[in-house]
């Protein structure tokens, strides 16, 4: 298809790894000012079809719709996992979350992992995190709070959060009034404006992670009112939360333009997993949140960078949240030679040249592990009460001080769970919920059968054999990382 893009092309390597850098290099003002600002925005539980531009008959998302027409729209963007914490970890590391033991919701990063803000320090980026964290703790002294993970500034929540929340300002519990998505955007804009005022020659990274539309659904009154003709109050609030998120995103995008930095700012929007059961829309894909079928993984994806991409386009090749880190490192010319294997690839050349084909496969793996409850509102309320009495860190058990410990060694043939491998339009599933049972295999052609209903396993023995080998090789590599082999030496 015709995919018009900027004529300038930065032909960097496809697979880029990030190097550990303990201090920023002293770059000249001219070099740093030419680097793009980066704003990464993520929804919490918004399905692929929960957008006006995707044809949803009810949900109003005029600001997302505008970017879908004016920027790059990804029609086949995948979360690295079907639930929140693992996908967020994949964004920051470029790696499948099983590599660092982030199996389900509530698990943390490992301190040994190299994150986007840590890598970009070599280019003098200042970084801020705003909104949902859910990758460790937001208390002082934690090895996996946003500050320990490379962010210079953070105003963050332990997990999802609703209107009038209590957030952690670099470890200090701080109550805030307002609609949750707008609070998140306003905090990010304060950071950006302060950065422009105090550090005009340095680029910035702002990670803006909404707490919507995760349940319980509590839209602002003006957003719920839009759907007043819907009888189901929960559905009104679900739709209203998405519209509130759209309203906040519109303010973010307009403010970037008003600040005069839109041209050289990368604005990238995705969701952390597929649609919510009963409420969300997959656009017809099979499964929903927590599923390895496409309905649990395929999410909205939008990108804008006017200096690089002068014309709008639709990118149809399959890509994933793990691709964000290597792509940004290419675009910022951040070299590296890390021994940590990445699962994402740089999309820089593909996007700049309009290539509609991915160069490597994509692996997914939902192991049968239990999630960890992180009741953010209760935890933040308790932290606020304790700090008001002069106790700064009253819950040492919540600091995740053991986050970097490798406590279990997994056999390299322990492939339990539901895994999948995407190769072009083909998707192979391996399903094994108990170790003493043979796995079940399924093969679908996503282009002709996006609902994954017609199992073509028997009709394609050669393709199955090829994809089984690729999936097995990848899973062994993931298990080696999980066992800590990446950190040796």
Secondary structure, DSSP 8 states (H G I E B T S, - for coil): ------S------SS------SS-----HHHHHHS-EEEEEEESS--TT-SGGGT-SS---HHHHHHHHHSEEEEEEE-SSSSHHHHHHHHHHSS-GGGGT--STT----TTS--HHHHHGGGT-EEEEEEE--SS--STT-TTSTTTTT-SEEEEESS---SS-EEEETTEEEE--S-HHHHHHHHHHHHHHHHHHH-TTS-EEEEEE--TT-SS----HHHHHTTTT-S-HHHHHHHHHHHHHHHHHHHHHHHHHHTT-STTEEEEEEESSS--TTT---TT-S--TT-SSHHHHEEEEEEE-TTT--S-EEE-S-EETTHHHHHHHHHTT-----SS--S----HHHHHHT--S-SS-EEEEE-S-------HHHHHHHHHHHHHTT-S---GGGS-TTTT-------TT---EEEEEEETTEEEEEEESSTTS--EEEEEETTT-TT--S--TTT-HHHHHHHHHHHHHHHHHHHHHHTTGGG--
